[in-house]
Amino acid sequence: MEQSILQKIRNMGIVAHIDAGKTTTTERILFFSGVTHKIGEVHNGQAVMDFMKQEQERGITITSAAITTKWRDHQINLIDTPGHIDFTLEVERSLRVLDGIVMVFCAVGGVEPQSETVWHQADRYKVPRIAFINKMDRQGADLFSTVNMMNEILDANAVAYQYPIGHEEDFQGVIDLVKMKAVVYDKIDAKIIDIPENIKKDAEEARNRIVEKLADFDEIIMEKFLNEQPVTEEEISNATRNAVLNLLITPVFCGTAFKNKGVRLLLDAVVDYLPSPIDRGVVIGTEVNDPEKTIARKPSSKEPFAALAFKIINDTYVGQQTFIRVYSGEINSSSYVYNTVKGKRERVGRILRIHAKDRTDIDKLQAGDIAALIGTKYTTTGDTLCSEDHQILLERIHCPETVIDMKIEVPDVKEREKLSIALHKLALEDPSFRVRYDDSTDETVISGMGELHLDVIADRLKTEHKVNVIVGEPAVAYKETISREIRHDYRYKKQTGGKGQFAHIVFRLEPNGDAGNEFVDHIKGGVIPREYIPAVRKGFEETMEKGVYAGFPMVNVKFVLIDGTYHEVDSSEMAFRICTSLAVKEAVAKAGPHLLEPIMKVEINTPDEYMGDIIGDVNRRRGRIDNMRRFRKGSQKLGGIVPLMEMFGYSTDLRSISSGRANYSMEFKSYQPLGKAIEEKVLESVRKKNEESKKQS
């Protein structure tokens, strides 16, 4: 009984590049599956899934909204994700918990830069997917060109499962190549008819391409294909499902969500081809105290409880909502769970089934479910919740680096506490948003994924949290690191009347590649008591966070604690913490410190005649164009990399160069060392800022 219920659950997401039509597609899914009785539109701020004020004003999706609906007796837990690169973490954490995705492409734009990013994120988590080519009624729409781009750029092994009837503004419907029936539309109504004679031959050839593709993965179909025997609808469906579950092919469907064409067939494909929790199989975690030892949990309510918290929302009415995906076991409201990351018990007050901004109380959650818990105090994004008697640690959610900083302040000292509480709540919700306090300049600095990201944060501080903030200009979020290994010996000794302070550590600092900061304890024989080691770690981590060289966070540094001594009376946790902080500052100065800057991956769509000017402009910005490919007749897609500091105001310059005909998108690629001449300028501006701050105080 339980297995049959789990087989009828689909945890799926809609993901794509910005403006491909994800939210419009989601709104149509909600309408046709009966969740809504009126179609909400993005362009007039009426979309159910875009319920934040900032989303409605900008016509974009900012947070991933979760909603539960039904289709053909299946429960669909649907997440609509943002397309803008500034909100890429929302996509990342959704992909971590979803069983399958619908990848939406624009029939005109084809595979856009963010499509590539999302595709590779889905590859990282091995998420099965199908594709929906939207906007088939637009001028320049081309289903088969987009399928070819998917294969060339994404290596998607994509194959069209539908054939369009009509072209561009004359797009009338599709031929279902599995059932070999035509579906034509009259506004909302769909009508099934025989395939028109003038495209019957094309449809048969397109169906043969599906059969030929599936023959590579299915023995029954291979035999029939080689013997030129007819293949049944059921055989194609079964082989397609198996191929999708094993990430072997990407079936492609098409339509125009805005005009209600193709959405019901897409829902059928979700049910027919995307996996249930059972198809996704066991989830693998590790033992809390031994990361080398793995634990497997089956998708069953009889297994011990295990879930992953993938999103936090602070709601004005119900408080903190913790969205979880349950992998095994079950949980009841008013019960307790254990957070293995924080090492804390959490009480589950209520369980809510979410319908975008509406919610329904439910008594319990079982394996395969996605819902929100009310009452958790310590849980943050990526934490594992489980049974206290059967603990497990699930893989955490990858969090991207921030690339842009912004100063933020309040006009009145009385509002400082209010600002601090609001920033803490926003940072809990969004791990790609960071806050730090700069002691040297007495400023609060917020960091994010881009200008739009920080603009939305500032807007939310004013509208949701009622904090009257003054924001500075966005600036590049530099990082610091070291270039060579150094061994350092430091003794901290202070006598103040009565009890003194003493700590002595010997350690090694070394570059750590791209592996982040790392603390390694090599103390032998108790030369430093075990209770002081966490204080040494804390001193190292705090110093890395504040930075040493120029006040920017320090990254990719390995700290190896080798030796040290202590005093029976004068040593304390505080002494070892201060000792480590002072020691690291001294050591960094000798370890070849330098600055890193964010480098952005850029893609520019331009008519041929402006290509030379645009490439020249990119070169002047210390960037380079690595590849170019034909976008459509008379247009090129240019791909390359440019330092972020050179890209402020680029949209205005690009419009000027191309008479408004070129457009671009960019996303973070990596941090790379800053050239010496530019580093000197950055350091000089930091020095001036610190001097001015001292004068004012």
C-alpha positions in Angstrom: 0.0 0.0 0.0 2.7 2.5 1.0 4.8 1.6 -2.1 1.9 2.4 -4.4 1.3 5.8 -2.6 5.0 6.6 -3.0 5.0 5.6 -6.7 2.3 8.3 -7.2 4.4 11.2 -5.8 6.5 13.5 -8.1 8.9 15.9 -6.4 9.7 18.1 -9.4 10.9 21.6 -10.2 10.7 24.0 -13.1 14.1 25.5 -13.9 15.4 27.7 -16.7 17.2 30.8 -17.9 15.6 34.1 -17.0 12.6 35.0 -19.2 12.2 31.4 -20.7 8.7 31.4 -19.1 9.1 29.1 -16.0 6.6 31.0 -13.8 4.0 31.3 -16.7 4.4 27.5 -17.3 3.9 26.9 -13.5 0.8 29.1 -13.4 -0.7 27.1 -16.2 0.1 23.8 -14.4 -1.7 25.1 -11.3 -4.7 26.2 -13.4 -5.1 23.0 -15.4 -4.5 20.8 -12.3 -7.2 22.7 -10.4 -5.2 24.5 -7.7 -6.3 27.9 -9.1 -9.4 28.9 -10.9 -8.0 32.0 -12.5 -4.8 32.2 -14.5 -2.2 34.5 -12.9 0.1 36.4 -15.1 3.7 37.5 -14.4 3.5 40.7 -16.4 0.6 42.1 -14.3 2.0 40.9 -10.9 -0.8 38.3 -10.5 1.3 35.1 -10.5 0.5 32.8 -7.6 4.1 31.6 -7.3 5.6 35.2 -7.4 4.0 36.3 -4.1 6.8 38.6 -2.8 6.2 42.3 -3.4 9.7 42.5 -5.1 8.8 39.7 -7.5 5.5 41.3 -8.5 7.2 44.7 -9.1 10.1 43.3 -11.1 8.2 40.5 -13.0 10.9 38.0 -12.0 11.1 35.0 -9.6 13.4 35.6 -6.6 12.6 32.7 -4.2 11.8 29.2 -5.0 8.1 28.7 -4.2 6.7 25.3 -3.2 3.2 24.1 -4.0 1.4 20.8 -3.9 -1.1 19.8 -6.7 -2.6 16.7 -8.3 -2.7 15.3 -11.8 -4.0 11.9 -13.0 -4.3 10.7 -9.4 -0.6 11.6 -8.7 0.6 14.1 -6.0 3.0 16.6 -7.5 5.1 18.7 -5.1 6.2 21.5 -7.4 8.9 24.1 -6.9 9.2 27.1 -9.3 12.8 28.4 -9.2 14.4 31.7 -10.2 16.2 32.1 -13.5 18.3 35.1 -12.6 21.9 34.2 -11.9 21.9 36.4 -8.7 19.5 33.8 -7.1 21.4 30.7 -8.3 21.4 29.3 -4.7 17.6 29.0 -4.8 18.0 26.7 -7.8 20.9 24.8 -6.1 19.1 24.0 -2.9 15.9 23.0 -4.8 17.8 20.6 -7.1 19.3 19.0 -4.0 15.9 17.8 -2.8 14.0 17.2 -6.1 13.6 13.9 -7.8 13.1 15.3 -11.3 13.0 18.6 -13.2 11.3 20.2 -16.2 13.9 22.3 -18.0 12.2 25.1 -19.8 13.9 26.7 -22.9 12.8 29.6 -25.0 12.1 28.5 -28.6 13.8 31.7 -29.9 16.8 32.1 -27.5 17.5 28.3 -27.2 20.2 27.4 -24.7 21.1 30.5 -22.8 24.0 30.9 -20.3 21.9 30.3 -17.2 20.4 27.2 -18.9 24.0 25.8 -18.9 24.5 26.7 -15.3 21.3 25.0 -14.2 21.9 22.0 -16.4 25.3 21.4 -14.8 23.8 21.9 -11.3 21.3 19.2 -12.1 24.2 17.0 -13.4 25.9 17.5 -10.0 22.9 16.0 -8.2 22.2 13.5 -11.0 18.6 14.7 -11.4 16.5 13.1 -14.2 14.9 15.7 -16.5 12.6 16.4 -19.4 12.5 19.6 -21.5 9.8 22.0 -22.5 10.5 24.3 -25.4 8.2 27.3 -24.7 7.2 30.4 -26.7 6.6 28.3 -29.9 4.3 31.1 -31.2 7.1 33.7 -31.2 8.9 35.0 -34.3 12.1 33.0 -34.8 10.8 30.0 -32.8 12.5 26.8 -33.8 12.0 23.5 -31.9 14.6 21.5 -33.8 17.3 24.2 -33.7 16.8 24.3 -29.9 17.1 20.5 -29.7 20.3 20.6 -31.7 21.7 23.4 -29.3 20.8 21.2 -26.3 22.9 18.3 -27.8 25.8 20.5 -28.9 26.1 22.7 -25.8 24.7 20.6 -23.0 25.4 17.1 -24.4 21.8 16.4 -23.4 21.0 13.5 -25.8 17.8 15.3 -26.4 15.1 14.0 -28.7 11.8 15.6 -29.7 8.7 13.7 -28.5 6.4 16.1 -30.3 6.2 17.7 -33.7 4.8 21.2 -34.1 1.7 22.0 -36.1 2.1 25.4 -37.6 5.0 27.8 -37.3 5.6 31.0 -35.2 2.3 33.0 -35.0 0.5 30.1 -36.8 1.5 27.6 -34.2 -1.8 25.6 -33.6 -0.7 22.5 -31.6 1.5 19.4 -31.6 1.6 15.9 -32.8 2.2 13.4 -29.9 4.8 11.2 -31.5 4.3 8.3 -29.0 0.5 8.1 -29.6 0.7 9.4 -33.2 -2.2 11.7 -32.6 -2.5 15.5 -33.2 -3.6 17.9 -30.5 -4.9 21.3 -31.6 -6.0 24.1 -29.4 -8.8 26.6 -29.4 -8.0 29.0 -26.5 -8.1 26.7 -23.4 -9.8 23.8 -25.1 -7.6 20.9 -26.6 -8.9 18.7 -29.4 -7.4 15.4 -30.4 -7.5 14.8 -34.2 -5.8 12.6 -36.8 -2.4 13.8 -38.0 -2.9 16.2 -41.0 -1.8 14.6 -44.3 0.7 17.3 -45.2 2.9 16.6 -42.2 2.2 12.9 -41.7 5.5 11.8 -43.3 7.5 14.3 -41.2 5.8 13.0 -38.1 6.6 9.4 -38.9 10.3 10.3 -39.5 10.4 12.1 -36.2 8.9 9.0 -34.4 11.5 6.8 -36.1 14.2 9.1 -34.6 12.7 8.3 -31.1 12.7 4.6 -31.8 16.3 4.7 -33.1 17.4 6.6 -30.0 15.7 4.2 -27.6 17.1 1.2 -29.5 20.5 2.1 -27.9 19.1 1.5 -24.4 16.3 -1.1 -24.8 16.8 -4.6 -26.2 13.1 -5.1 -27.1 13.0 -1.9 -29.2 16.5 -2.7 -30.7 15.3 -6.0 -31.9 12.1 -4.5 -33.4 14.0 -1.6 -34.9 16.6 -3.9 -36.6 13.8 -6.2 -38.0 11.7 -3.1 -39.1 8.8 -4.2 -36.9 6.3 -1.7 -35.5 7.0 -0.5 -31.9 4.0 0.0 -29.6 3.1 3.1 -27.6 3.6 1.1 -24.3 7.0 -0.1 -25.4 8.2 3.5 -26.2 6.8 4.8 -22.9 8.4 2.1 -20.7 11.8 2.5 -22.5 11.6 6.3 -22.3 10.9 6.1 -18.5 13.9 3.8 -17.9 16.2 6.0 -20.1 15.1 9.2 -18.2 15.6 7.6 -14.8 19.1 6.6 -15.8 19.9 10.0 -17.3 20.4 8.5 -20.7 18.1 10.8 -22.8 16.1 14.1 -22.5 12.6 13.9 -24.0 11.6 17.2 -25.4 8.1 18.6 -25.5 6.9 22.0 -26.8 4.1 24.6 -26.6 3.3 28.1 -25.6 2.4 28.3 -21.9 1.1 31.9 -22.2 -1.5 30.7 -24.8 -2.2 27.5 -22.9 -0.8 25.2 -25.5 1.1 22.0 -24.6 0.9 22.3 -20.8 -1.5 19.4 -20.1 0.7 17.1 -22.3 3.7 18.3 -20.3 1.9 17.3 -17.1 1.2 13.9 -18.6 5.0 13.6 -19.3 5.8 14.5 -15.7 3.6 11.6 -14.5 4.8 9.2 -17.2 8.5 9.8 -17.2 9.8 11.7 -14.1 10.8 9.5 -11.1 8.9 8.9 -7.9 10.8 8.8 -4.5 11.0 5.0 -5.0 12.6 5.3 -8.4 15.3 7.6 -6.9 16.0 4.8 -4.4 18.0 5.0 -1.2 19.6 8.2 0.1 23.2 7.9 1.3 24.4 9.7 4.3 27.3 9.3 6.7 27.7 8.7 10.4 27.9 11.9 12.5 31.3 11.1 14.0 32.8 9.2 11.1 32.4 10.7 7.6 34.1 7.7 6.0 31.2 5.4 7.2 28.1 5.6 5.0 24.5 4.9 5.9 21.7 4.1 3.5 18.0 4.9 4.1 15.2 3.5 1.9 12.2 5.7 0.9 9.9 4.0 3.4 8.0 5.2 6.5 9.1 2.1 8.4 12.8 3.3 8.2 14.2 5.7 10.8 13.3 9.4 10.1 15.7 11.4 8.0 15.1 14.7 6.2 17.0 17.6 4.8 16.2 21.3 5.5 16.6 23.1 2.2 14.9 26.5 2.8 14.1 28.9 5.6 11.3 31.5 5.4 10.5 34.0 8.2 6.8 34.5 8.0 5.1 37.5 9.7 2.2 35.3 10.9 3.6 31.9 11.8 7.3 32.7 12.4 10.1 30.6 10.9 9.1 28.1 8.3 11.6 25.3 7.7 11.1 23.6 4.4 12.2 19.9 4.5 12.3 17.0 2.1 11.7 13.7 4.0 13.8 10.8 2.7 12.8 8.1 5.1 10.5 7.5 8.1 7.7 9.8 9.3 7.3 12.7 11.6 4.2 13.9 13.5 3.3 17.4 14.6 4.2 18.2 18.3 7.1 15.7 18.2 10.9 16.1 18.5 13.6 15.6 15.9 17.4 15.8 16.1 19.6 18.2 14.1 22.9 16.4 13.6 24.7 19.4 12.2 23.9 21.7 15.2 23.8 18.8 17.7 20.4 20.0 19.0 17.0 18.6 19.6 14.2 20.5 17.7 10.5 20.6 18.5 8.1 20.4 15.6 5.1 22.5 16.6 3.1 22.3 13.4 3.5 20.8 9.9 2.2 22.9 7.0 1.4 21.8 3.4 2.3 25.0 1.4 0.3 26.4 -1.5 2.7 29.3 -2.4 1.5 31.9 0.2 -1.4 29.8 1.5 -0.9 26.9 3.9 -2.8 23.9 5.3 -2.0 22.2 8.6 -1.3 18.4 8.4 -0.8 15.9 11.1 2.3 14.0 9.7 4.9 13.8 7.0 6.1 10.6 5.4 9.0 9.5 3.2 8.9 11.3 -0.1 7.0 14.4 1.2 8.0 18.1 0.9 6.5 20.5 3.5 7.3 23.1 6.1 7.9 22.8 9.8 7.0 25.5 12.4 8.8 25.7 15.7 12.4 24.9 14.9 14.9 27.2 16.5 18.4 26.2 15.4 17.9 24.7 11.9 19.4 26.4 8.9 19.7 25.6 5.2 21.4 22.3 4.5 21.0 20.8 8.0 20.0 17.2 8.5 16.9 16.4 10.7 16.6 12.8 11.9 15.6 10.4 14.7 17.8 11.0 17.8 18.2 7.2 18.2 19.3 6.7 14.5 21.5 9.6 13.6 22.6 10.4 10.0 24.3 13.2 8.3 23.1 13.9 4.7 25.2 15.8 2.1 25.1 19.5 2.6 24.0 22.1 0.0 26.8 23.7 -2.0 26.9 27.5 -1.4 28.4 29.8 -4.0 30.9 32.6 -3.3 29.6 36.1 -2.9 31.0 38.6 -5.4 29.7 42.0 -4.5 29.7 44.1 -1.3 27.6 47.1 -0.2 27.8 49.3 2.8 24.6 49.7 4.7 23.8 51.9 7.7 20.8 53.4 9.6 20.4 57.2 10.2 19.5 56.6 13.9 21.6 54.7 16.4 18.3 53.4 17.9 17.6 51.5 14.7 20.9 49.5 14.9 19.4 46.6 16.9 16.4 46.5 14.5 18.8 46.3 11.5 20.9 43.6 13.2 17.8 41.4 13.8 16.5 41.9 10.3 19.9 41.1 8.7 20.2 38.0 10.9 16.8 36.8 9.6 17.6 37.5 6.0 21.0 35.7 6.3 19.2 32.6 7.8 16.8 32.5 4.8 19.5 33.0 2.2 23.0 31.5 2.8 24.3 33.2 -0.4 23.8 36.5 1.5 26.5 37.4 4.0 26.9 40.2 6.6 30.0 41.4 8.4 30.9 44.3 10.6 34.1 46.2 9.6 35.8 47.2 12.9 38.3 49.5 11.1 35.7 51.6 9.4 32.8 51.0 11.8 30.6 49.9 8.9 28.1 47.1 8.3 29.0 45.4 5.0 26.5 43.1 3.2 27.7 40.7 0.4 25.7 38.9 -2.3 25.7 37.3 -5.7 25.1 40.5 -7.7 23.7 44.0 -7.8 20.1 42.8 -8.2 20.5 40.4 -5.2 21.6 43.2 -2.9 19.0 45.6 -4.3 16.3 43.1 -3.4 17.8 42.6 0.1 17.8 46.4 0.7 14.2 46.6 -0.6 13.1 43.8 1.8 14.8 45.6 4.8 12.7 48.6 4.1 9.3 47.0 3.2 9.2 43.7 5.2 11.4 44.7 8.2 10.5 48.4 8.3 14.2 49.4 8.7 15.0 52.8 7.2 18.4 51.9 5.7 20.9 54.0 3.7 22.8 51.9 1.2 26.2 52.7 -0.4 27.4 52.0 -3.9 27.9 48.3 -4.8 31.6 47.4 -4.8 33.6 44.3 -5.7 33.9 41.7 -3.0 37.7 41.0 -3.0 39.2 38.1 -1.0 42.6 37.6 0.5 44.9 34.5 0.4 48.5 33.6 0.9 51.0 32.4 -1.7 53.6 30.4 0.3 53.9 28.1 3.3 55.3 29.4 6.6 56.0 27.9 10.0 55.4 30.3 12.9 56.0 30.2 16.7 54.1 32.7 18.8 54.0 33.2 22.6 51.3 35.4 24.2 51.9 36.6 27.7 50.1 39.3 29.7 50.2 40.1 33.3 47.5 42.4 34.7 47.7 42.6 38.5 46.3 39.3 39.6 45.9 36.4 37.2 47.8 36.7 33.9 47.2 35.3 30.5 49.5 32.8 28.8 49.4 30.8 25.6 52.0 29.5 23.2 51.4 27.9 19.8 53.5 26.6 17.0 51.8 26.2 13.6 52.1 26.1 9.9 50.1 28.2 7.4 49.9 26.9 3.8 48.0 27.7 0.6 45.0 25.3 0.3 44.2 25.3 -3.4 40.5 26.0 -3.9 39.5 23.9 -0.9 38.6 26.8 1.4 40.0 27.4 4.9 41.0 24.3 6.9 42.0 23.7 10.5 44.2 20.7 11.2 45.1 19.6 14.7 48.4 17.7 15.0 48.9 18.1 18.7 50.5 15.0 20.3 50.9 14.1 24.0 48.7 16.8 25.4 51.2 19.7 25.1 48.1 21.9 24.7 45.1 20.5 26.7 42.2 19.3 24.5 39.8 21.9 25.9 41.9 24.7 24.4 42.0 23.4 20.8 38.5 24.7 19.9 39.7 28.2 21.1 42.7 28.0 18.7 40.3 27.0 15.9 38.0 29.9 16.8 40.9 32.4 16.8 41.9 31.2 13.3 38.4 31.3 11.9 37.6 34.7 13.2 40.9 36.2 11.8 40.2 34.6 8.4 36.7 36.1 8.4 37.9 39.6 9.2 41.0 39.4 6.9 44.5 40.5 7.6 46.0 42.1 4.5 43.3 44.6 3.6 40.3 43.8 5.7 38.7 41.4 3.1 37.8 37.8 4.1 40.7 35.4 3.7 40.2 32.1 1.8 42.0 28.9 0.9 44.4 28.9 3.9 45.3 25.7 5.8 46.2 26.1 9.5 48.2 23.1 10.9 48.6 23.3 14.7 51.9 21.5 15.5 53.0 22.2 19.0 52.7 24.6 21.9 52.8 25.0 25.7 50.4 26.2 28.4 50.5 27.5 32.0 48.5 25.7 34.7 47.1 28.9 36.2 47.4 31.6 33.5 46.2 29.7 30.4 42.6 29.9 29.4 40.4 29.6 26.3 40.4 33.4 25.9 44.3 33.4 26.1 44.6 30.8 23.3 42.0 32.6 21.1 43.8 35.9 21.4 47.2 34.2 20.9 46.0 32.5 17.7 44.5 35.7 16.3 47.7 37.7 16.9 49.9 34.9 15.7 48.0 34.4 12.4 48.2 38.2 11.6 52.0 38.0 12.1 52.3 34.8 10.0 50.2 36.1 7.1 52.4 39.1 6.6 55.3 36.7 5.9 53.3 34.2 3.8 53.1 36.4 0.6 49.5 37.7 1.1 47.7 39.0 -2.0 44.2 39.9 -3.2 41.8 37.8 -5.3 39.1 39.3 -7.6 35.9 37.7 -8.9 36.0 36.8 -12.6 32.7 36.5 -14.4 31.7 34.3 -17.3 30.1 36.5 -19.9 27.9 35.7 -22.9 27.0 38.4 -25.4 24.4 38.1 -28.2 25.2 40.6 -30.9 24.5 41.3 -34.6 27.5 40.5 -36.8 28.3 44.2 -37.6 29.1 45.1 -34.0 31.2 42.1 -33.2 34.6 43.8 -33.7 33.7 46.8 -31.5 32.4 44.5 -28.7 35.4 42.2 -28.7 37.7 45.3 -28.6 35.7 46.7 -25.6 35.9 43.4 -23.7 39.7 43.3 -24.2 39.9 46.9 -22.9 38.1 45.7 -19.7 40.9 43.1 -19.1 38.6 40.4 -20.4 38.9 38.0 -23.3 36.5 36.3 -25.7 37.1 32.5 -25.8 34.4 31.3 -28.2 31.9 32.5 -30.7 29.0 30.6 -32.3 26.3 31.4 -34.8 23.2 32.4 -32.8 20.8 32.9 -35.7 21.3 34.3 -39.2 23.2 37.6 -38.9 23.9 37.2 -35.1 26.6 35.7 -32.9 26.9 34.5 -29.3 30.3 35.6 -27.9 31.5 33.8 -24.7 34.4 34.8 -22.5 35.5 36.0 -19.1 35.9 39.5 -17.6 36.8 40.8 -14.1 33.7 41.9 -12.3 35.2 45.3 -11.4 35.3 46.2 -15.1 31.6 45.3 -15.6 29.8 48.0 -13.6 27.7 50.1 -16.0 28.4 47.6 -18.9 24.7 47.4 -20.0 24.7 51.2 -20.8 28.1 50.9 -22.7 26.9 47.8 -24.7 23.7 49.6 -25.7 25.8 52.5 -26.9 28.2 50.3 -28.9 25.4 48.2 -30.6 22.7 50.9 -31.0 20.7 48.9 -28.4 20.7 45.7 -30.4 23.1 43.5 -28.3 22.4 42.0 -24.9 24.5 40.1 -22.4 24.3 38.0 -19.2 27.1 37.1 -16.8 27.7 34.7 -13.9 30.4 34.1 -11.4 33.2 31.8 -12.6 36.1 31.9 -10.1 38.3 34.0 -7.9 41.7 34.8 -9.5 44.8 36.8 -8.3 44.6 40.6 -8.9 47.4 42.2 -11.0 50.0 44.0 -8.9 49.3 47.5 -10.2 45.5 47.2 -9.6 46.1 45.6 -6.2 48.2 48.6 -5.2 45.3 50.9 -6.1 42.8 48.8 -4.1 45.1 48.8 -1.1 45.6 52.6 -1.3 41.8 53.2 -1.4 41.5 50.9 1.7 44.2 52.8 3.5 42.5 56.2 2.7 39.1 54.9 3.9 40.6 53.7 7.2 42.3 57.0 7.8 39.1 59.0 7.1 37.2 56.7 9.4 39.8 57.3 12.2 39.6 61.1 11.7 35.8 61.0 12.0 35.9 58.9 15.2 
